[in-house]
Amino acid sequence: MDVFGSFSLLLALVCAVYAFVGGIFAIKTRHPLLVKSTRQSGMAACVLIFISTISLEYLFFTDNFSMAYVVSHSNRDLSTFYKVAALWAGQEGSLLFWSTLLSVYVLSVLIAYRNKNGELMPYVGVVLAGVQIFFLTLNNFVENPFKTLAAMNASGALEPFTRMDGNGLNPLLQYPEMVIHPPNLYSGYTGFTIPFAFALAALLARYPGEKWIHLTRKWTMIAWCFQSLGILLGAHWAYAVLGWGGYWGWDPVENASLLPWLTGTAFLHSVMMQEKRGMMKVWNVWLVFCTFLLCILGTFLTRSGVVSSVHAFANSQIGPWFVGFICVIIVVCFVAYFKNRDYLASENQLDSMVSRESSFLFNNLLFLVACIAVLSGTLFPVFSEWFTSERISVGAPFFNKVMIPIGLALLFLTGVGPLLAWRKTSLDSLKRNFGWPVVVGALTAVVLFAVGYRDVYSDICFFLCAFVFWTIAMEFYRGAKVIAARTGMGLTMAAHELSMRNTRRYGGYVVHFGMVLVFIGLAGVAFNKDVQKSMNLGDSMKLGQYTLILQSADTKVEKNYTAQRMIVEVLKDNKQLMMLYPEKRQFQGNEQAAGTMVAIYSTLREDLYVVYAGMDPDTNVPVIHAFLNPLVKWIWLGGVWVVMGTLLALMPNRRAALVLAGVPQAETVAAPGAPALTPTATLREGHD
Amino acid sequence: MQRRAKFGVGIGVIVVALAFLAWMGYGESKTYYHTIAEYQALTGSARNHRMRLAGTVASGSIRHTSGRVNFVLEEQGKSLAVSYVGSDPLPDTFVDKSQALVEGRPAADGSFVAEHVQAKCASKYEAAPGGDKPASAPGAATQQSSM
C-alpha cells in the first residue's frame, strides 16, 4: 500500500504537469482535443491524490509500523477517530492533506464548468495545475509521507525495519475539535485558490465583464465560511485544551489564519462595488491575489515555524520552497496585471462621503490596515532581523492597540453600511434609519455600565452591538411587514419568505448578526477574573458568585492514558450547583506526554473555567486555577450564526409564489420561465 | 477634486491614528530575541530590554520554591539561571531536557527573571530509527503558560 500510495502521488504530479504544460499549448493552439485532454489530466491528478491519501489512511488503520509517518503519529491503542486525524498530525501528512482538499475544489470546478465558459476555463485549469504542481512537488520530493523505516544491519547495509508500536498521537491533538479544526482551516486556505485562479485567468484571458466575480462568488463564500469556522474552532480548541484561560493569544499561527480571512472578507464586500457600480476592479483583483498569497504564507508560517521559535528557519526544509513559490506568484500576478491593466479601468467615481460606496471603501481600508498590522506584527521578528540584525518581536499589546479600534469601526460599518444608499444618502434617510438604533444602543451601554460592566472599549462595543442588532432587526421587520401585508402571512413566516427571496442580502444580515454575537463575546474579555490556590481536600475558594470546594481526587486509568482527576464541587450563591472534574492526563509510553483537561461550566453570562494546575512540588498539595470569563459562549454562538448566514446566502433565491390579484394561479404555473412580477421588486434593491 | 481631498483626509486620519496606536503598542511589547551567549555579552541599556531566550532545560535543575520556579537553561555550551515568577502554571511540556522559551527581564544578580515560559518537548515526536525529523502539530506543538 505504501508503494501504491507513493506511486499515485508521483503519477498525480505527472498529470498535473501535463495539465499545466498541455494547458498552455491548448490556450495557444485552441485545439479542442488538447483542451479536453488537459482538463481530464487535471481531473486525473485530483483522483490520484485522493487515492494516495486513502492509502496513507489505510496504513494508519492497519497499524503499519514500518512507515515512518505512521510510527511518528499513531500507535495501536489510538482510537479510530484519531487515526483519521493522524493524517494531518505532522508536516508530511498536512501537506498531503492540503493537496487533497485543493483537489476536491479543483475537481469540482473542472467538472462543474466542463462545458461552460470555454474561453476562460483553459486558463483556470492552467493556474490550478500550477498550484497543484507546487504542492505535489513538496509531497513527492521534500516531505514525502510514504517513507519507510530502515535500520542498519550487521554488515552496515540498510534494510527495512518494522517497529512493534508507534509513538502515538500528540496528546494535545487528541481532542474532538482537533479532528475538525484543521480540515476546516485547510479547506479555507485551499478554497481561496479558486477565486484566485479565476481572477488571474480572467485577467490573462481579458475575459469581459464581471463574469469571473459571479462565477467565483459561491466558491469564495464557501472558502470564507470554512476559514471562519476553522478560526473559531481553533480558538475553541485553544480555550478548552491549552488551559491558559483564553482563546486568542496573537500567536503567529493564529495570526496566519486570520490574515487571509481579513482580505477575504474585504473581497466579499468590495466585489459588490464592482457588480453594482463597475468600480474598484483593480482593487478586487489584487485583493484576491493577496488573499491567495496570504493563504500560502499562512500555510508556510504554520508548517515551518519561521516565527514562533528562535532560529527555526534554518531548520525548515520547506521554507525556501514556500518563499520561492510566493515569489513566483507575486511575479506572475504583477506581469499579468501590467500586461492587462487597461482592461480593469473603473467605470464610475465616488460621489459622496455618506454613501454605500464610501462605506465599502472604508470597510476595505480598515480590513487592509488590520491585515497589514497583523502581518507586520507577526513577521516583525523576521523583518527586524533583516534590517537591524536584532530579532525583535511584538506581543499582544501591539495587536490589541490596533485591532480593537479597527474591530469597533468595522462593527460600526456593519450597522451603517447596508442601510446607506448607493451614490448619496440624504440626511432625512439617515435620521429615519438610524434614530432608533442609536437610542437602543445608547440605552444598552448605559444599562450595562450601571450594572457593572465598566470598560471604555467594551461599553463602546456593547453600544455598537445593540445598534447593529437593531438596524438588522428593523431591516427584517420592514421587509417582512410588506410581505405580510400582501400575503396575509404571519410576521415570522413573512421574514422567512423575505430571506428566501433574496438570500444573498438576508444571508449577509444573518452573518452580520453572528458577528455581533462574536463581538459581544470579545467585549467580555475586559471583565475576566482568575484565582489560583493550593487546595487541600475540603478547602474552598471564592470567585465571583461561585464557591469552589475541592471534594476529593482520584486516578482514572484509560486505554491510552492515565488521568489524575480533581473533584470540585461548585456552589453558586452558597447553593449547590454542580460538580466539575478538571484533570491532568499522562499519556502512555512517554513520561513527557501530558495533557490538561479543563472543566468548564458555561452559561450565557459567564464561563467558570477550572484547571487542575498540578501538584505544588513543595507541599504536594493540588493547585487549582479557576477563571471567570464573562460572555465567552456568545463567540461560539456567533460562529453558528455566521455559518448559517453563509449557507443561507449560498442558496438560490426563491421566486415569489405570489401572484397579483385577479390573475389565475394556473397561469403562472404554466409559464414558469416568464419573469415573475414580484412584490419584492418594489422593495429597495440593496445589500446583496 | 474637492471630494477626493475629503476622502484623502478621512483615510489619512484613520491611517495616522492607527499607526500611532501601533507605535505605542510596539513600545510596550517589543521583545528582543537573544541566544544565551549574546545575552551574557550584553552591556548597558541593552540589558534593560524585554527579552526572549531559548534553550534546553538542564536535567535536574528545576527547583520549585515559594512563588517562583528556578531552573537552568542551556544552549550551545552556555548556561543561564532563570527564575520564573509568572502566576500561571507551567505548561505540562515543561520538564527536564525540554526546549523552553522564556520571556522577561534580567535581574540585578545576572540571572534572568521570566514572566512567561513556553515549552516544547523535544524527544517524543523526534525521529524514529531511520525515520523522519521532528514534526510539529498544526500550530500546537508548543504549550504556553500564559499570553
Interface residues (C-beta under 8 A of the other chain):
Chain A: A68 Y69 V71 S72 H73 W88 A89 G90 Q91 E92 S94 K147 L149 A150 A151 L158 F161 R163 N167 N170 L172 L173 M178 H181 P182 L185 G234 L242 G243 W244 G246 G249 W250 D251 V253 E254 A256 T302 G305 S308 S309 V310 H311 Q317 L350 D351 S352 M353 S358 L361 F362 L365 L366 V369 A373 P381 E390 R391 I392 S393 V394 G395 A396 P397 F398 F399 N400 K401 V402 P405 I406 A409 Q532 K584 N590 E591 Q592 A593 A594 G595 T596 V611 A613 G614 D616 P617 D618 V623 H625
Chain B: R3 R4 K6 F7 G10 I11 I14 V15 A17 L18 L21 A22 M24 G25 Y26 E28 S29 K30 T31 Y32 Y33 H34 T35 R52 A54 H64 T65 S66 S87 D88 P89 L90 D92 T93 V95 S98 L101 K120 C121 S123 K124 Y125 A127 A128 P129 G130 G131 D132 K133 A135 S136 A137 P138 G139 A140 A141 T142 Q143 Q144 S145 S146 M147
